[in-house]
Amino acid sequence: MKQNIKIMIAGGCGFIGSSLANFFLHKYPNSKIYILDNLMRLGSEINLKRLHNDRLIFLKGDLSNKTSFNNLPSCDVFIDAAADPSVLSGIDSSVLKLINNNFITTINAIEWCIKTKCKFLFLSTSRVYPIKILDEISYTESPTRFEWMKKQNIKGLSDEGINESFTMNGYRSLYGSSKYSSELFIHEYGKYKNLEYIINRCSMIAGPWQMGKIDQGVVTHWLASHIFKKELRYIGYSGNGKQVRDILHINDLCNLIDLQISNWSKVDSQIFNIGGGRRNSLSLMELTKLVNQITDIHLPISKEENKRNGDIRIFITNSKKINNILGWAPTLNTKAIVNDTFRWIIDNKKELESILK
Ligand SMILES: NC(=O)c1ccc[n+]([C@@H]2O[C@H](COP(=O)([O-])OP(=O)(O)OC[C@H]3O[C@@H](n4cnc5c(N)ncnc54)[C@H](O)[C@@H]3O)[C@@H](O)[C@H]2O)c1
């Protein structure tokens, strides 16, 4: 990576965007970081405050409005981490708002990248994979989690999880569709407008500075509910908390994106599944156990048998493709993720209480 790199981060006051800004500011002492955000996510102001630095410039604006891109300085890389990232977005709220925040923002950003010859890195989601097909995969039930049955003949599925060749046919939630629409256009801009791009389909990212809420950011939400004594429920799949996800520490994601930018030609115009993988997978019930061990707080958790719109029984990411190309693999386990997030909430309890409570 060139030392005086200039990076523009859309959604730079969000969890991932602010963590990337902080990472690059410290790793590259001659870098310049521009962050763009409309501060619509509760808690983004707190993330902005922690980023105070001479080499950081904050530009406030709604990126679904093209004029927000007027007069921006040219940069080497544009990272798109601006979105409304909840899988429930658009279901009980405005779809147009979702499209504006998750799709139009991306199109405006790509147009700007084409005009200024800037590379484009997109934070997509594992939610682009179709819900019904994922939920039809045969499974078994252990005392603490659901497990995919082994050796099923399904393209893109192996014991290591879901890879990039899994089918894309089927509904995927309005959120998933907004992100997939962006992906499709990024691909076309690559072909017809020479956009240099990388698409990272991330599973659950977690760690300090994630302003978790009931519909997004489960590790923070689980910990905060224990710390601030809020009601918690296991929702769906009989209400036993056996649904499974893999989680990735935000630091591992920052290291990966640094590697990708530094080795752009090896990863240009490609899509990657990015996640914690089988070793970093856990069910809600297992998350509760980890939270109990780390916090020494026990909270009664009620059951809600019916699943929420968009829920998935199991998702585990297979990140072999990026591992083969760049040698990247997660380094921080579920315990480290929960522990680091716990410490952050405790250290900032007063400030976070009104946001996470
Ligand atoms: N956190 C995860 O687990 C996860 C997993 C998969 C994919 N992603 C993707 O990563 C990206 C970042 O997610 P995050 O967890 O940091 O979310 P976040 O909500 O913490 O951050 C998003 C930021 O974008 C800003 N924003 C939203 N709409 C905007 C607009 N129209 N104009 C300007 N700013 C706007 C928000 O104010 C917020 O600060 C998203 O695109 C999301 O889809 C996140």
The ligand as an SDF file (V2000), in Angstrom:
LIG
                    3D

 44 48  0  0  0  0  0  0  0  0999 V2000
  -22.1850   -5.1190   10.1950 N   0  0  0  0  0  0  0  0  0  0  0  0
  -22.3960   -6.2550    9.5790 C   0  0  0  0  0  0  0  0  0  0  0  0
  -22.4760   -7.3060   10.2330 O   0  0  0  0  0  0  0  0  0  0  0  0
  -22.4990   -6.3170    8.0650 C   0  0  0  0  0  0  0  0  0  0  0  0
  -22.6200   -7.5730    7.4720 C   0  0  0  0  0  0  0  0  0  0  0  0
  -22.7290   -7.6510    6.0970 C   0  0  0  0  0  0  0  0  0  0  0  0
  -22.6830   -6.4970    5.3290 C   0  0  0  0  0  0  0  0  0  0  0  0
  -22.5660   -5.2920    5.9270 N   0  0  0  0  0  0  0  0  0  0  0  0
  -22.5510   -4.0790    5.0660 C   0  0  0  0  0  0  0  0  0  0  0  0
  -21.4920   -3.2530    5.4940 O   0  0  0  0  0  0  0  0  0  0  0  0
  -21.8510   -1.8820    5.3430 C   0  0  0  0  0  0  0  0  0  0  0  0
  -21.6090   -1.1460    6.6570 C   0  0  0  0  0  0  0  0  0  0  0  0
  -22.3870   -1.7470    7.6940 O   0  0  0  0  0  0  0  0  0  0  0  0
  -22.3020   -1.2530    9.1880 P   0  0  0  0  0  0  0  0  0  0  0  0
  -22.5520   -2.4020   10.0460 O   0  0  0  0  0  0  0  0  0  0  0  0
  -21.0850   -0.4330    9.3710 O   0  0  0  0  0  0  0  0  0  0  0  0
  -23.5960   -0.3100    9.2430 O   0  0  0  0  0  0  0  0  0  0  0  0
  -23.8140    1.0300   10.0820 P   0  0  0  0  0  0  0  0  0  0  0  0
  -25.2850    1.2650   10.1130 O   0  0  0  0  0  0  0  0  0  0  0  0
  -23.0840    0.9680   11.3730 O   0  0  0  0  0  0  0  0  0  0  0  0
  -23.1080    2.1240    9.1660 O   0  0  0  0  0  0  0  0  0  0  0  0
  -23.6710    2.6290    7.9970 C   0  0  0  0  0  0  0  0  0  0  0  0
  -23.4250    4.1250    7.9590 C   0  0  0  0  0  0  0  0  0  0  0  0
  -23.9630    4.6190    6.7270 O   0  0  0  0  0  0  0  0  0  0  0  0
  -24.5980    5.8560    6.9850 C   0  0  0  0  0  0  0  0  0  0  0  0
  -25.5990    6.0600    5.9460 N   0  0  0  0  0  0  0  0  0  0  0  0
  -26.7030    5.3130    5.6890 C   0  0  0  0  0  0  0  0  0  0  0  0
  -27.3780    5.8240    4.6410 N   0  0  0  0  0  0  0  0  0  0  0  0
  -26.6780    6.9090    4.2330 C   0  0  0  0  0  0  0  0  0  0  0  0
  -26.8780    7.8590    3.2020 C   0  0  0  0  0  0  0  0  0  0  0  0
  -27.9510    7.8240    2.4100 N   0  0  0  0  0  0  0  0  0  0  0  0
  -25.9650    8.8460    3.0470 N   0  0  0  0  0  0  0  0  0  0  0  0
  -24.8830    8.9160    3.8710 C   0  0  0  0  0  0  0  0  0  0  0  0
  -24.6500    8.0480    4.8660 N   0  0  0  0  0  0  0  0  0  0  0  0
  -25.5410    7.0570    5.0460 C   0  0  0  0  0  0  0  0  0  0  0  0
  -25.1980    5.7000    8.3950 C   0  0  0  0  0  0  0  0  0  0  0  0
  -25.4220    6.9310    9.0350 O   0  0  0  0  0  0  0  0  0  0  0  0
  -24.1270    4.8710    9.1020 C   0  0  0  0  0  0  0  0  0  0  0  0
  -23.2150    5.6970    9.7820 O   0  0  0  0  0  0  0  0  0  0  0  0
  -23.3080   -1.8790    4.8900 C   0  0  0  0  0  0  0  0  0  0  0  0
  -23.3120   -1.6480    3.5070 O   0  0  0  0  0  0  0  0  0  0  0  0
  -23.8140   -3.2590    5.1940 C   0  0  0  0  0  0  0  0  0  0  0  0
  -24.7920   -3.6540    4.2620 O   0  0  0  0  0  0  0  0  0  0  0  0
  -22.4850   -5.1790    7.2910 C   0  0  0  0  0  0  0  0  0  0  0  0
  1  2  1  0
  2  3  2  0
  2  4  1  0
  4  5  1  0
  4 44  2  0
  5  6  2  0
  6  7  1  0
  7  8  2  0
  8  9  1  0
  8 44  1  0
  9 10  1  0
  9 42  1  0
 10 11  1  0
 11 12  1  0
 11 40  1  0
 12 13  1  0
 13 14  1  0
 14 15  2  0
 14 16  1  0
 14 17  1  0
 17 18  1  0
 18 19  2  0
 18 20  1  0
 18 21  1  0
 21 22  1  0
 22 23  1  0
 23 24  1  0
 23 38  1  0
 24 25  1  0
 25 26  1  0
 25 36  1  0
 26 27  1  0
 26 35  1  0
 27 28  2  0
 28 29  1  0
 29 30  1  0
 29 35  2  0
 30 31  1  0
 30 32  2  0
 32 33  1  0
 33 34  2  0
 34 35  1  0
 36 37  1  0
 36 38  1  0
 38 39  1  0
 40 41  1  0
 40 42  1  0
 42 43  1  0
M  CHG  2   8   1  16  -1
M  END
$$$$
